[in-house]
Amino acid sequence: MNSSGTGIGTFIDNNLLLIVALLMFLLGVLLSYVVYSRPLQQARREIERLQMQLHNEEQLHEERLLMLDDAQDRLHNTFAVTSQRALRENNQQFMQLAEESMKRFHTESRADLDQRKQSIDHLVGPIKQALEKTGEQIQEIEKHRQASFGALGEQLRNLSVDQMALRQETSKLSTALRTPGTRGQWGEMSLKRIVEMAGMVEHCDFLEQVQRSNEDRTIRPDMVVRMPDKRELVIDAKSPMDAYMNAFATENDAERQGYLLHHAKRVREHVRVLAGKRYWEQFENAPDFVVLFMPGEQFLGAAMEQDKNLMQDALEMRVILSTPATLMALLRAVAFGWQQSVLTENAGKIRDVGTELHKRLTVFINHVDKLGKNLESGVDTYNRLLGSLERSVLPGAKKLSELGVSSGRELADTEPLEVSPRVSVQSELELGGVEMSDDKNENVSVAIEPAMGVVGHNAELKIDQKNQDASDAVSGIRK
């Protein structure tokens, strides 16, 4: 409505301007006319007339403006009424359409909702069942969890009790290991255990069996290892643990470093004292060094970490620092030496056994050779007997058969034996294939026993075969 009023006002203003412009134009023309064509009187009268006319036009214009304002107000009111009526009618139509659309949409939505509900129920049904089963399983798992946590709690309580007992035992062990006597016993037990694992028990003498005396005092090493050729290796066990245990019992780094330095000094002191005993002078067949055994790799490692020259200085003092690993390797090497020594010592015994076996085989082969000759003689006798049978007995028996005298059985065909015993078993075997010498040979082959076993087995098989052939021959002769 405001837009319409604005348009009408603009239209009126434009007309008014046009009229004013037209009047001005006419006035100019009139003035020109008066100036140039008529006298001044005429011009004045004309001006008055024009002024009157202009006044009339102005009044007319004012009236038209009033009429235009009135028309504009009426148009505005009419447009407002028309707009309200059209808006009301449009609203009613829109509401009707909206209501119809909503009803149709509601109907369609309800049908679609029912269909979707059925589809969702169809999809959710298995999920619901799965969730129910899952809930049951969760309840079952919860029961098992409670039972498991109960058992775990019981185990944790038992573990706590065991840990407390272990802590007490550890405290007792720590207290015991701080006692010099207990540490010494532990070192000796570790030494014996390593000897047992290396299989060197029978070649090692412990402290209760070995002792030596010099001018000043009696010295007794913890263990003496006997080596081949009557050699002896002296081992002494030491367990410097006080400073080491104190180092790892404290939480202060500076104190720990001080304890470790003290531990290294204690180990070096043990090396010096052991070197001063000079065991290699007390045992005639011992090498010019002694082994210092420490029952833990960590003890020697901690000492060498603080004292870099400890190993070199110990070697210069003829002391070899040893731990369970290195001592095991050393004892294994000694055990291998003993094995080689035993093999060397048994070589003579093996030669004697081989000689005796050779003698027995010689006698046995002679008996076999005689048996072969006897079997050959039996086969020859059997063949002669068979020839006599064919020449003297069988022709008469065949004639009796032709004359009708028969027992109902046919005479069997007989053939001579073509198999004979092998000649000179002793020559074939060449006295067992072994040439024994009266000289003591240190390099007698240890394979003679299995070789003689094979020869004996073959000889037994041949004897059994010859005995079977002889039995068959004797049976034939008897028949």
Secondary structure, DSSP 8 states (H G I E B T S, - for coil): -HHHHHHHHHHHHHHHHHHHHHHHHHHHHHHHHHHHTS-HHHHHHHHHHHHHHHHHHHHHHHHHHHHHHHHHHHHHHHHHHHHHHHHHHHHHHHHHHHHHHHHHHHHHHHHHHHHHHHHHHHHHHHHHHHHHHHHHHHHHHHHHHHHHHHHHHHHHHHHHHHHHHHHHHHHHHHHHHTSHHHHHHHHHHHHHHHHHHHT-GGGEEETTT--EE-SS-EE--SEEEEEGGGEEEEEEE----HHHHHHHH---HHHHHHHHHHHHHHHHHHHHHHHHH-HHHHSTTS-S-EEEE-S-HHHHHHHHHH-TTHHHHHHHTTEEEE-HHHHHHHHHHHHHHHHHHHHHHHHHHHHHHHHHHHHHHHHHHHHHHHHHHHHHHHHHHHHHHHHHIIIIIHHHHHHHHHTT---S--------------S-HHHHHTGGG----SS--TT--TTHHHHHHHHHHHHHHHHHHHHHHHHHHHHHHH-
